[in-house]
Amino acid sequence: MPTPASRPYSIGFWLMCLSSFLFFLSFNLLLPELPDHLSRLGGGEYKGYIIALFTLTAALARPYSGKLADTVGRIPVMVLGSLVCFLCGFFYPWAVTVTGFLTLRLLHGFSTGFKPTGTAAYIADIVPMERRGEAMGMLGVTGALGMAFGPALGSWIAETFSLNTMFYCSSAVALLSVVVQGTLTETLPKALRQRFSLRLLKLKWSEVLEPRVLSPALVTGLCLFPYGAVLTVVPDQSRLLGLEGHTKGLFYVFFTVASLGIRLVAGKVSDTHGRVPVLRWSTIILAAGLALLVWSPSVAWFLAAAVVFGIGAGLNSPALYAWTIDLSHPDYRGRAVATMYIALEIGIGLGALLAGWIFSNLASRLPYVHALSLVCVLLAIGYLFTVKSTGPMARLAVPEPAPEPRLRRWCKAS
């Protein structure tokens, strides 16, 4: 029988990648059209809330998704997230007021609060540690494909058919993701699984954050702040530079294709050379992309900034995921992943909120939005150069910590 090392990418891994592609495609279909849609509803001044509200509920959901992934199972957590995506996409056409739309954005955020947490824990369960960075890179490629095709496809559907058709297509794609997840086998050991009950939703502070992964969480928050800011102002910046209609989503396409290309090798590089050295270089490249966005006087420079920013993000993401899982305990892997995602949502949410506040629909303020993002990435660079970097083999050789009390109690009971 093949060992995990000889067969690192099972059918389950590829099905998970397909599910991730469909999930990210679903809610990225909407992104380019939502700012204009909100303006038509009379809420143009609330554009910053489109991303901020989404990430707020995602962040609030993370501790629960982490605990449930470690108790109920990885797959139920993923299915719940995808079902929320399905339902919200279906109801967008019925949200015809600013309050209704923003409420739906708030609820939609629960989808990313659950699905990616379960996905990352599932992948960590089925892939050998020495291939972890590479696997996270491959998973990131499929998610990035969804992010790349989503904006352009969404704009095309809205322009060719209607906005409501775009919303229903987003809902249908999320439902396909649920169908794929239904073919997977649960990886949480049976001895650790519990039936869902309301008591599992009662959280202690120790169940919210995993202290072992605070370093990657801090870097994640600082590096994802620019992403929230960019998502908020890029549709308007694109229009100001003359990118209209089906070209409105070009920044997302260039960003994601660049990110996609580098992800194919980025994870493997972090397996070979270590997570921290790769993160140092990736944050420097992110900073260069943001510096270009501060300046970008033309479409050509704007899209060049998208490429550089995408390369930095593509290098950054697999290494952060792998670093988080490296430092986590297997029995609390869901909580560790959730901690990183809480930082991610806080970074994206604050970036979106502050970007909307600074921008205020004034073109002259766009450089200040990107300059603030640049400051956050420079702080991440400074922190990474204070973190001690060990060789990859030394990192892999570190033994797992002793089981925590919950696992010890189970051992005694059995």
C-alpha positions, 0 to 999 in steps of 0.5 A: 500500500502506498505511503503518504510520502509516496502518494502525497496528492490523493484523489481527496486532495484534488477534489478539495482543490476543485471545491476551493476553486468553485468556492472562490469563484462563487464570491469573486464573481460579485466583486467588480460589480458590487461598488456600482450596485451599492451606488445605484442603491444610494449607498455610494459613501458606504463602499468601504463596508462591502469588504469590511462587513464581509470580513467582520463576520468572517473574523467573528466566525473563525474561533467557532469554525476552528473549534468545530473543525477540531470537534465535529469535523473538517467536512461539516465546517466546509459544507456550512461555509459553502451553503452560506455562500449559496444562500447569500448569492441567491438572495442578493437580487432581493436586497433592494435597499442599502440596509438590506444589501449591507446586512447580506454582506454581513451574513455572506462573510460567515462563508469565508469564516468556515470554508477555508478553515476546514479546507486548510485543516483537511489538507494538513491532515492528508499531506506529509509535512515535508510536502506541506508548503508545496501542497498549500501552493497547489491549493492556493493555485486553485483558489487563485484560479477562482479569484482570477476568473471570477471578476472577469466572468462576473462582469461579463455575465452582468453585461451580457445578461443581467446583474441578477443572473450574475448573482444566481450564477454565484449561488449555483457555483457555491452549490457545486462546491457543496456537491464536491465536498459530499464526495470526501471522507472525514479526516478528523479521527473518530476518537476526537469527533463529537456530535454537534451541540450548542455547548460547542458554541460556548468559547473560552478565551483559550479556544479563540487564539492559538498562542503557538501561531501568533508570529505568522498571524501577525505577519498575515494581518499586516500583509493582508491589510493592503489586500482589503484596501486594494479590493475597495478602491481598485474598481474606482481607480480602474474607472478613473484610468479609463478601464470600463465595462469588461475591462473593469476587472483587468487589475484582478486578472493581472494580479491573480494570474501573476499570483497563480504563476508564482504559487506553482513554485512558491510552496516548494521553495519554502519547503526547501529554504524555510518559511521565514526567508521566503516571507522576507522576500515576498513582503519586499516584493509586496512593498514594491507593488504598493509603491507602484500603486502609489505612483501609477500614472497610466493603465500600463503602470497600474497593471504592472503594479498588479503583476508585482503585487500578485507575485508578492502575494503568491510567494507570501500565501503558501509560506504563511499557511505552511508556517502556521501549520508547522507550528500548530499541534495536530489536536488543535490544528483547526484552532491554529488555522482559525487564529491565522484567519482571524488575523487575515480578516482583521487585516483585510477588514481594517484595510477596506474600512480605512481605505473607504474612509480615506478615499471618500470618492476623491481621486486625489486621495488614492495615493494615500490609501496605497501609502498606508498599505505600504507602511503596514507591509514595511512593518511586516518586513521589519518584524520578519527580520527579527524572527530567527530563521532555522534551516528547513530540516531543522524545522521539520525535525522538531518533535510535536509538543506533548498532548494537551489536557483534552487528549490526555483525558481521552487516553485515560478514559480509553 
